[in-house]
Amino acid sequence: MRRKEILPVNIDRIVNTYDAPHIGEDIAVIGSLRSLPTLEEPRRMSLCLFLGICTEGIVTLNVNGKKRVVSSDSVMVVTEESVVDNLRYSDDFNGFGIFISYKMLHEVLQNVTYMSSLFLLSHNHPVFEVKKEDIATARRYFNAIEARILAPQHRYRKEVVRLLILALLYDFNNVFENVINNPRKEEKQSRGEHIFVEFVQLVEKNFRQQRQVQWYAKEMNITPKYLSEVISSVSRRTPNEWIDKFVTTEMRNLLRHTNKKMFEIAEELNFPSQSFFGKFFKENVGVSPSEYRNGIE
């Protein structure tokens, strides 16, 4: 029997289905997660990230095939390509959440470190408990973001929303890193998860100069074949895909947020030539570096 295609979850679909406050396809806010229906069939996050906060009750769901339980004062991070299904709520469940496009994240995050924390959370800790003061902080950011989204006459509302998201991630990045580096006893990492975390953090520090899987395997004292098998099994991405994702994110940041010339960026990221740099970028982003710098996605 042919399997059904996994339908995508993207901001456009969320906006059209739930009439959520939004700015284009960049961001949408859900004031009450209770308004979202239960879900049996799998759905795949497409080109966006979801940050949800549970304030009451319990929700259970599967994220990439693993059951998760979200209770009061918990945060859920679901990133691009993650598959969610079997979503069910308790009668008293509620919370709030934000869908952020990766286009906006690339505009907001000029430091790839934040992306690393989000990558690791989505695979090993998509659900985690936080302090009540962190929930209160998130609520204040949410209210401020929603207020600006609902003020279309505000000349700089998109710029203000970007800054609020950046501030939110600054505040939460400390929480994210504590979760990654200090997992709860009942969530003790498997050997594969430990290798995945070590690999991504190693890539984060070295991707500008090192893009060979063999180099990372040697640094970790394992074989390239074993590293590839583990990373692919744990994250559903190959080591090369992870390396390319870090490189591409940094390319976007340097093109959009600096005045560096193409050859300077190519040298900084250790490409043998500007033409090779351009070819790599177009293969991974879909447009040339100059087109991207001029605002074409």
Disulfide bonds with the S-S distance in Angstrom:
none
